[in-house]
Amino acid sequence: MSTFDEDSDTPSEAMMKLLAPDGYYHFLMIEKTAKDEIDEDLIKKNYRKLSLKHHPDKPGGDTDTFRLLNRAQTVLKTPKLRQQYDILGVDLDDDDEHRNEVEGTEGGDQSTTSQGIVHDMASMALTSVLQMGVRTILMATVSLLVVRYRWLLYPALAFLGFIAFRIHSSTLQGSSELLSPFLIGTGLILMYKSAEENGSGLIYWLGESLVIAMFSYNSVNVNPEQLPSGVVLGGIGAFSMVAALWFRGKFWNYIVVIVFELFLAIFIAMAFPVMEMVLEAILNEKLKKVGEKVRAQHKHMEKYYSAKR
């Protein structure tokens, strides 16, 4: 953002006061206290007086000072923004807010760095666990029902054939996407034949591994036109074989995994807000120390330049 007068290469005196540590308080003549209460009526009164003086249409006014004056009023009247401003004495979100105004986009909810990082981590972790849970339930349905009854298997194979036909019609011939319904169908047939003969065994394990592998492959392959790396494919294969070795088409084995994923989702939903609070407290303590040094350095500079005048 520009912090200079339009017709000058030097910042205005008002701009320098606003950009100084705790400048929003000093320029709007608001007393900074340790309490959460603030005199909003006084903020409005002083803002009206200053806005008339620094309005771009008034003599001596300029756009940047007027915009920052508006921002100062918003920050001081908004408890969350004021709390963040008080830590450092500097408005770290001002540039983003100005950019949003220029681009015509919504600023959205203001959050601290720790809140943003932890929120993103929690969202990714919770989404991943929920996706795993859905796929486990789907795999349990296939293993415990679909491959056990012919009247469920045939519609499933017909549905996979329809998906393969749609993929073939909408993509280039020979696309790797065609492998997915074909291999899932192959796995279902292997599981059905093995379950029909002896309930479970090596063939059943192979078919279950194949279906789990394709479910996992479809969840990690964001670009269907490009195969994942060999390491990813190897990891999917190893995971699928180990998972199939555990499940073996057993009802209670699936229940154990589903319950574990449910508890994991609950743990993430409960633990990450606590982590967010802890990280925010640690970050705020560090920023407070930085803010104290910034304020002290600013006072030393003011004394230095005052002595040279």
Buried (B, 14 or more C-beta within 10 A) or exposed (E): EEBBBEEEEEBBEBBBBBBBBBBBBBBBEBEBEEEEEBEEEBBEEBBEEBBEBBBEEEEEBBEBBBBBBBBBBBBBBEEEBBEBBBBBBBBBBBEEBBEBBEEEEEEEEBBBEBBEBBBEBBEEBBEBBBEBBEBBBEBBBBBBEBBBEEEBBEEBBEEBEEBBEEBBEEBEEEEBBBBBBBBBBBBBBBBBBBBEEEEBEEBBBBBBBBBBBBBBBEBEBEEEEEEBEEEBBEBBBEBBBEBBEEBBBBEEBBEEBBEBBEEBBEEBEEEBEEBBEEBBEEBBEEBBEEBEEBBEEBEEEEEEEEEEE
